[in-house]
Amino acid sequence: MTQYADLVITEAPVFTADAARSWTDAVAVRGDRIVALGAANVKELIGPRTLVIQARGGMVLPGFQDSHIHAPFAGRNRLHVDLSGLAGKQAYLDHIARYAAANPGKRWIIGGGWAMEYFPGGTPRKEDLDAIVPDRPVFLFNRDVHGAWVNSAALEIGGVTKDTPDPVDGRIERDPQTGEPTGTLHEGAAYTFFERFVPPLSREQWEAAILNAQEHLHSLGITGWQDAWVTPETLAAYRSLDSSGRLTARVVGALWWDRHRGLEQITGFLDQREQGTARFRPTTVKIMTDGVLENHTGALLEPYCDGCGGHTDNRGLFYVDPEVLNAAVTELDRLGFQVHMHAIGDRAVRNALNAVQAAREANGGSDNRHHIAHIQLIQPEDIPRFRELGVIANCQAYWAQMEPQMEELTIPFLGRDRADLQYAFGDLLRSGATLAMGSDWPVTTANPLEEIEVAVTRIDPENRDNAPFLPEQALPLPVALTAFTAGSAYLNHDDDAGVIAIGKRADLVVLDRNLFDPAAGPIGDARVVCTIAAGSVVYERP
């Protein structure tokens, strides 16, 4: 007796993302598994109760996986003050004012998503917030979550004055004449303030934030991700969601390395790793090794320029001493953890690679699949080390474009020679490195199609008339698609997904056009028609 399929997708090209980057023309699913490929084979499995999706004019891909994302925090912003879709200071202030007026009972106004490019020197001021919310504290992370904009009420609650010293891992922006805090907190100054003074969310509130993010991510074809900053609170929320059947994505949790502590915290990671569930696996440790270039905290081998043709004496910040980093990665590797390192500047990238090399020399080879995220600036001699050490290049492709922040806050302070080394994805590919892709949402868009367009064109999808940014580092479309599917699934140790093959888990996405058709229009304009996670439809376009 024929066992019919539960779901069939027909009449569309199917990009399998397998090692050969092969194609077929239909997929059949039974339960959570792919059971047949090809129109002739699939036709025989269509029964009276089979859901048939006719994707004529579209395209089928494996479900996207995001290798570096902050889903709980993005969901929190979406439920509070989300500035990420707005442009300009006045648009921000109007939105904040509307939210404050609509929520008079909120003790704090929290959220984020503002861009540095809209403020002189990238630093907004407290007076603008004071004018619209004078009676309650306001705390808003910027879009890269490396700084915060606060009002006078928040500074008063935190006891931040002109006499407050800067933390070792951050900076309080101050008025050059009076020394008074101006309303921008950088790096550790922002994190410490947030942890000490902003009221924590309840588990139920974190669950709501994750569910909000999950709904949005499914609408973009994303069926799995690596959460790059898991706290005890978000870990508990993920566990609760999976136990109640509400977590429909596959999530790897990256446990947060406290840079103010040492190797003694690893015992706690071992305990947290045991709290994993079927769909949520906290098997990774995230280590922030430096800051970002825009506020001059990214760690550089040579000092920052001063923006006027000279140099400063500032080489940025390295948050974990190289010897401690080597010891940490070596011990985590020995215990079977994957290590996920944030490294923006060339010194941070080199130190991160050195740490993996130290682990390899101490422990031998492993399948822990360590990776370095962001990799904005890499010296050419360090490019081949990714392949040699088996380090995955975790690329945030959307950043590899010419836009105001790059023009005004990055290139003048790197200098032309270093600026030309940014986001060297093409060189990494040619060196044999394994590529994965992630968004860092809510830092920038979570839409994989827009990110893939930038990877392929090196042009901002919102300004397609711009010249490409270092076009020699562009990726071919099949490579970029594979990095966002099979590459990220490999990074996530999700060997049951990332490709379309018989026996694999049925994580699939249906698009409204064939991305390989030159007449289909820009990649970033494509839309998701349907997302399927483990054989179940989790999103349908209205």
N, C-alpha and C positions, 0 to 999 in steps of 0.2 A: 504494500500500500504506500502510495506517494506521501511523503511528509512535505506538505506545502510550506512555502516561506511565509513568515509573518509580514515582511515588508520587502518590496522590490522597487528599485530605481531604474528606469529605462529611458531610452531615447536621448541620451546625453553622453558625451565623451567623459571617461573616468580616468583621471590621473592618479595612478596608484602610489606614487612616491616611493616605490621600491628601489632596490639598488640599481636596476636598469632604467628607472624612470619610465616604466612601461605604461601602456594605455589599454583600456578595454571599453566596453560600451553598455554594461549593465551590471547591477549588483543585487544579490538576494541575501536577505537576513532572516535567520530563525533564532528566536531568543535574543541573546546578546552577541551572536556570532555571525560572521560572513560565511555563507554556505555555498555560494556559487558566483561565478563571474562570467560575463559574456551573454549576449542576448539569447543565443540558442539555448544555453544551459538554464538561464533564468526563466525563460518562457514556460518550461515544463514544471516550474515550481509555483506558478501562480494559481491559487485556489480561490474558492468563493469568499474566503475571509482575509485574503491577502491585501494589505494596503499597497496600492500601486501608485508610485509617484512618477508621473511623466514629466521629465525635466527637459523637454524639447527647447533648444536654444540656450540651455544652460551648461553646467559643468559640475562634476562630482569630484570631491577631494577627500582625503582623510580629514577628520576633525583637527582643527588647529590646536596646538598646545603652546601656551605662553610660558617661556622659561624664566621670566623675572617680572613679577607683578605684585601689587599690594592691594588685593581685592577687598579685604575688610576696611582699609582706610579709604579706598575709593568709594565704597558703599556708604561709609560714614559721611563723607563729604556730600554725596548725592542726597542724603537724608537731612543734611544741615545746610551749610553754605558752600556751594560748589561754584567756583569761579573759573573752572577750566575751559568752559566754552565761550568765555567773554573776552573782549579785546579792549584794553585801556582802563586807566584809573577811574574815570567817571562811570564806566559800565560796572566796574567792581563796586564802587560806592553806592550806586543806585540799587544794585542787587542786595548788598548787605543791609541797606536801610529798609528795603521791602521785607527782608527776612526778619529783621529785628522788630519791625512794626507788627508783623503777622504772628510773632511768637513772644508776646510780652512776658510770659511766665518763665522763659529760659533764663537760668542764672548766668550762663556763659553763652556767648556767640562763638561757635567753633566751626571749622571747615578748612578750606584751602583751595589751591589751584591758581593763585595769581602768578603772573610772569614778571621776572625782573626787568625785562626790556621796557616796560611801561613806566619806570621810575628812574630819575636821575641816579646814576651809579648803581642801579639795581636795588635801591634801598628805600622803600616807602616809609612814610612818617606817621607818627601817632596822631598828630593834629587832624589829619583827614578823617581818621576813625572817630576821634573825639567829637567831631562836629555832627556825626550822625548817630553815634551810640555813646553818649556821655555818661550814662548811668550804670552800665554793666561792662564787665571785662570782655574783650574780644581777643581771640587767638586764632590766627589763620596761617597755616603752613603755606609756603610757596609751592609752585608746581613740582619742583624737584625735591621737596621735603628736606632741603638743607638749610632752610631759614624760616623765620616766622615774622609776621606783621602783627603787632599788638598795639592796643590803645593805652592811654594813661591809667585807666582803672585797672588793667591787667598788671602793668608795671608796679602800681601801688600795692596790689595784693601780693605780688612776688617780692616786694621789697627791693626792687631794682632801681638804684639811684646812680648818681655820678660817682659815688664812692664804691660801688660794687665792682670787684675785680672781674676781669674776663676769666672764664674757665680755661683750663689748659687745652681743651679740644674745641674751642669756639670763641666767638667774639660778640660783644654788645656794641652795636653801632652807636656812635656818640657824636654830638654836635662839636665841631672843632673849636668853637670859641668857649662854650660853657662846660663841655664835658658831660652834659645831660644826655641820658639815653634818648634816641630819636624815634624808637618804635620798631626797629629791625633787630632781630636776634639771629645770629649765625651759628649753625652747626650745634655743638654741645650746649651752647647757651639756650638754644631753642628746645632741644630734647629735654634737658634737665628741668627747664621751666614747665614744660608740658607735663612731665611725669609728676612733678611736685604739687602743681597748683590747679591744673585743669581737672575737674571732677571726672572720675573714670566712668566708662560706660558699663552697664550691667551686661550679664551674659546674653540676656534676651535682646538687648540693643545691638550687641555684636552679631548675633544671629541674623537680625533684620538687615544689618549692613551687608553681611556676606550674601544673603539671599538676594538683595537688591543688585549687588555686583554680579552674582551668578546669572541672573536674568539678563542683564546687559551683555555679559560675555557670551552666553549662548546665542543671543541675537546676532553676534558677530562671527558665529561659527566655531567658537572656542569650547572645547570639550574637556580640557584639562589645563592645569597650570602649576607653576611652582610659586608659592607664596614666599616672598623674599624677606619677610619680617614677621615671624610668628612669635607672639607673646603668650604667656600662660593663659591670658584671657581669651585670645582668639583661638588658641588650641582647644580650650574647653568648648567654645562655640562651634568649631568644626566638628568635634566629637559628638556634640548634641545633635547637630544637623544630620550627621550620617546615621546616628542611632534611630532617628525619627523618620528616615527615608527622604529627607528634604535636600540632601547634598547629592546632586545628580552629576556633578563633574568629578574627575579624578584630580586630587590635589596632593602635591608634595609640600610639606611644611619645612621651611628653613628656620631653625631655632636661632634666636638672636644672641650673638656673642657680645657680652658686656665688655667694652674696651677698657673699663675701669677695674676689671678683675683679671685674674689669670687662669691657669689651668685647673684650678680647683672647681671651676664652674662646670667642667665636663661631667662630673658625677650627676649633676642635675639634668644634663642632656640625655644621659643614659636612661634616667627615670622617665623623661618626657617621650623618648623614643618608644618606650613600651606602651604608650597611650594611643598608639595608632589604631585606625579602624580600617575597614575594607577599602573605603574611598579616600581616606586621609592618612598619609604616612609622613610623620615628622622625622625623617631620616637624614636630614641635611642640617648643617650649621652655617649660618651666614656671618661673615666677618667683614665689617667695613674697614678698609685699610686707609682710605683717604677721603677727602671731601669732593668739591667740584671746582672746575677752573674759573667759573664766573665770579665766585667770591674769593678766589685765590687761596683756596684750601686744598685743591687737588695737589698731590705730591709730585714735584718735578725734580729731575736730575739737575737742571740748571735753573737759576732764578727767573721769576716772572719779569717781563718787560714792564716799563712804567707807562706804556701807552703813548709815549712821545719819542720813541727811538732809543731810550736808554734802558737800563736794568735796575732792578731793586735788589735787596738782599733776601727776599722772601722766596723760599722753595716750597711753600705750602705746608700742609700738616700730614703726618703719617700717624694714624691713630693707634696702631699696634706696633710696638718696637719689633724690628726685624727678627731679633733672636727669639722673642716671645712668639711671633708669628710662625717661625720655623718649628718651634717646639709644639705649638698648638696644632698646626696642620699635620705634623708627624703623629701626634697622639690620636687625633681624630681619625686619621687614615688607618692607624693600627686597630682602632675600635670599629672600623667599618662604616664610619660616617662619610657622606659626601660633604665636601667643603665648597661653599659658594662665596667667592670673594668679590667685593666691590672694589674696582681699581680704575680710576679715571686718568691720572697723570702717569707719565712714563716711569717715574721712580716707583710708584705704587704697583704698576704692572710688573716691573722687574722684580720687586720684592715678593710679589705673589707667586711668580714663576719660581723664584728661588726657594720659596717655602715648599712648593710641591716637589721640587728637586730634592730638598732635604728629606722629605717623606719617602720618596722613591729610594734614596740611598739607604735610609734606615730600615724600611719595611719591605723593599722589593716592589714588584708590580702589584696592582690591584685593579678591580673593576668598580672602584668607587665613583668614577666619572666626575672628578673635581672640575670646576669651571670658574672662569673669571668674567664678571659682567662689566659692561660699559666700555672698557678698553678704548677710551677715546684717543689716547696718545700712546703709541708704541714705537720705540726705537727699532729701526730695521733689523738690527742684530737679534732682537728678541722675538721677531715674527716666527722663525722656524722652531723655536722652543715649544710652542703650543703642540705641534705634532710630535716632537721628540719626547715630550713629557706626558703626552696623552691628555693635555688640558683642553677642555672644550671652550671655544670662543663663544661667549654668550653675548650676542650682538643686539643692541637697541637701534635698529636700522633707521627709525624715523628721525633720529638726531643728525643723520649724515646729510644735512642740507644747509644751504645758505639762508639764514633768516636773521632778524634783527639781533637776537641774543648772540649769535655767532659773530656778526659783524661788529657789534659795539662792545661786547663784554668778554669776548674770547680771543679773537685774532689779534687785536692790538696789544694784548698782554702776553701772548705766546710769541709773537714775531712770525714773519712769513715762513721761515724754514720749518719751524715746529708745526705751524698751522697746516702745512702741506702733508703732515704725517697722520692726520686725524682719520679715525674710522676706516682703517686700512683693511676692509673686509675682503677686497679683491686679492690683496697680497696674502692674507691668511688662507684664502681658498687655494691660491696657487702654491702655497707652501705645504699643502696637505692637511691643514687643520680641520677638525670637525667643527661645523658651525651649527649653532642653535639660535633661535630668535625669541625675544621677549619685548614687551612694550614699556615696562616700568610704570604702567598706568597706576595712579592718576597723574604721573609726571607729564605724560603726553598721551595721545589717543590710544585706546585699546584695540582699534580696528586693524587686524592683521593685513587687510588688503591695502590700506593706506601705507602701512609700514613696508609692505613688500614693494609697493610702487617706488618708495624712496630708495629701497635697496637696489632696485633695477635701474632707476633713472637718476638718482642723487639730486632730485628736484622736489621742492615743496609742492604737494598736491594742491594746495590752495593758491599757489602762484606759479603755474606751470610755464609761464613765459620767462621765468628766471633761468640763468645759466646753471648747468649742473655743477655741483660741488665735488671737486676732485673726481671726475667721471671715470678715471682709470681704476677706481676702487669699486665700481658698480659690479653687481652680481647678475649672472644670467637668470631669467625667470625660473627655469626648473630648479636651479640651486636655491633660490630664495624660498620657493614653495616647499622644497624638501626640508630646508632648515626650520621652517615654521611648523612642520608636521613631523616627519621622521626624526629630524635633528633634535627637536625639543623633547619628543617622546623618549629618545635615547638618553638625553640628559636626565630625564625624570625616571630613569630605570623602568619605563613603561614599555617593555618589549612586546606587549600584547596589542599595541596600538601604533599609530603613526604612519602605517601603510595600509593599503587596501589589498588584502590577500585572504584566501580561504582559510578559515580557522581563527583569524584575528578578531579581536573585539570590534563590534560594529559602531565605531565612532566616525561619523560621516558628516560632510557639509555639502549642500547643494547651492550653487551660485546661479545668478540669473543670466550669466553669459560665460563664454569660453575665453578665459584670460589669454589664451594663445592665439586668438583670432585677431588679426591686425585691425579689423573693422569694428571690434567690440567696444572700442573706447578705452580711456585710461583705466588702469588696474584698480585704482582707489575708488572709482565710481561704481564698481560692481557691488551688488548687494546679495546678502544671504537670503535664500528662499526658505531653507529648512536646515535645521541642525538635529542630528541624531546622536545620542550618547548611549552607549551600551545597548543599542537596538531600539531605544525608545525615542520618539520625537519629543525634543525638549524646547524647540522653537519652530514656529511657522510664521512666515511673513504675512501680515494681514492682507 
